[in-house]
Amino acid sequence: MITDVLIIGNGPAGLASAITLRQHGASVTVVHRPAVDVIRAGESLAASARYSLIELDLWDDFLAAAHPPCYGNSSCWGDDRLFFYDFIQSSFGEGWYLNRTAFQSMMLQKAVAAGVTLIETNRAFGLTREGMRWQYTEGHSHINAATIIDASGRNSWLSRQLGIKRIREDNQVAVVSLLASSNPLRSQQSLIEAVPDGWWYVSEGGEGKVVRIFFTDPDLHDRADWLDPLYWRRKSTQTRFVKHRVPVSRYSDVLPLQYTSAGSHHLEHYAGEGWLAAGDAACAFDPLSSHGIAFALRSGIDAGLAAKDELAGISAAGTHYHQKIQLAFHLYGEQRADLYGKETRWKDHPYWVRRHGEQKSAVAKDNVIIG
Ligand SMILES: Cc1cc2nc3c(=O)[nH]c(=O)nc-3n(C[C@H](O)[C@H](O)[C@H](O)COP(=O)(O)OP(=O)(O)OC[C@H]3O[C@@H](n4cnc5c(N)ncnc54)[C@H](O)[C@@H]3O)c2cc1C
């Protein structure tokens, strides 16, 4: 099979690239893994994503899906008191609690209707550069493509294959619980609460469920505790506010706990000869920033536009794309330092020491390379 652009991954970044490329007449093939049952509930979509959805001609479909609005955040951060930030103060207005399954199916339907070829595979595949084109091989099937977009999420599959360095800013992980109650408490605000060894996030999980996530560093807890749901329940009772929002006497786990990487990292290069990286494959953001999905959509569109320009012989398109993503990650770095810098109650605790200004610049000199 011959295609103009091969995209690895069918998350928001990959599908945004695919739809954009089809809008400009390029042929597109997306290879993806079978869907797995992970807790994606509780993710909020920043209001700024509206512009990407309009560009992708998805805005009406998005509104029709009636994702619950998210009117603001309450946070206990840098102070023992709870503060409320109302999104009415933001020029973009309120965001949404995303039903990720409905969102994914909306994007998939649009991509298929636009003529994108989707290939699901669970098998290992190989990639070689032949002249100016790529040859993708899986068993006996071959795909020949001019350009590849890596949209494989935090896994950064293509970048690993090409040996592009991934630079890690921290090791943060998330312990994710989906909780339900026969008598749930209602709230249309998310709750963030900083504690000595990390921070909690509580959000709508849909159908009366609640998502409770603890963000921390792996070395701050004993190995045995990681797998013990009771340990995390007990920890939540030591909070000031989370314990009232999700009382352990009232809520129980619906699914086993999930652990996932939730730190910040970025590639050394976001584009090269015949390839571009978009979404988490290019830069993974701390969920505190709420940038992830909005960035995946924006960078997916931009990678699609750059790939379209490269196909038209505009050789500087990849460099311009690289510079745009570099700037986005730089601005995020400043925002992240500012947010963590506001929490000074546990200045000596390793979790906060690692995220505060002086130490951060010390880490920056010696960033850990993970790819
Ligand atoms: C705990 C947690 C909470 C979060 N909360 C929020 C939030 O509230 N708001 C927000 O905006 N963001 C949030 N994020 C971030 C958000 O989930 C991601 O930024 C977003 O999903 C990135 O989209 P993507 O398309 O780049 O990657 P993904 O959504 O990860 O999609 C990548 C796809 O590629 C596929 N894939 C991987 N490897 C291969 C391969 N080799 N071949 C084929 N396919 C492959 C995967 O199966 C997957 O379907 C959170 C992240 C975490 C970890």
The ligand as a Gaussian input file, in Angstrom:
#p B3LYP/6-31G(d) Opt

LIG

0 1
 C       -3.434000      10.735000      35.081000
 C       -3.580000      11.670000      33.914000
 C       -4.559000      12.655000      33.922000
 C       -4.706000      13.506000      32.828000
 N       -5.656000      14.482000      32.863000
 C       -5.787000      15.332000      31.817000
 C       -6.778000      16.364000      31.832000
 O       -7.553000      16.508000      32.778000
 N       -6.856000      17.189000      30.748000
 C       -6.027000      17.065000      29.666000
 O       -6.151000      17.847000      28.702000
 N       -5.083000      16.097000      29.630000
 C       -4.948000      15.224000      30.666000
 N       -4.006000      14.231000      30.612000
 C       -3.162000      14.113000      29.413000
 C       -3.902000      13.510000      28.200000
 O       -4.466000      12.263000      28.540000
 C       -2.910000      13.320000      27.048000
 O       -2.152000      14.492000      26.908000
 C       -3.579000      13.033000      25.706000
 O       -4.289000      11.827000      25.744000
 C       -2.507000      12.944000      24.610000
 O       -3.092000      12.585000      23.387000
 P       -2.189000      11.832000      22.287000
 O       -3.049000      11.665000      21.091000
 O       -0.895000      12.536000      22.132000
 O       -1.820000      10.429000      22.940000
 P       -2.778000       9.251000      23.461000
 O       -4.112000       9.752000      23.827000
 O       -1.965000       8.525000      24.478000
 O       -2.954000       8.325000      22.168000
 C       -1.869000       7.585000      21.638000
 C       -2.424000       6.381000      20.893000
 O       -1.353000       5.716000      20.223000
 C       -1.499000       4.320000      20.366000
 N       -0.166000       3.703000      20.235000
 C        0.854000       3.737000      21.120000
 N        1.921000       3.064000      20.614000
 C        1.556000       2.615000      19.392000
 C        2.198000       1.858000      18.400000
 N        3.452000       1.433000      18.542000
 N        1.521000       1.564000      17.275000
 C        0.246000       1.990000      17.091000
 N       -0.427000       2.715000      18.001000
 C        0.224000       3.030000      19.140000
 C       -2.091000       4.144000      21.763000
 O       -2.766000       2.896000      21.833000
 C       -3.047000       5.347000      21.840000
 O       -4.332000       5.008000      21.376000
 C       -3.834000      13.364000      31.699000
 C       -2.841000      12.378000      31.689000
 C       -2.708000      11.545000      32.789000
 C       -1.616000      10.494000      32.757000

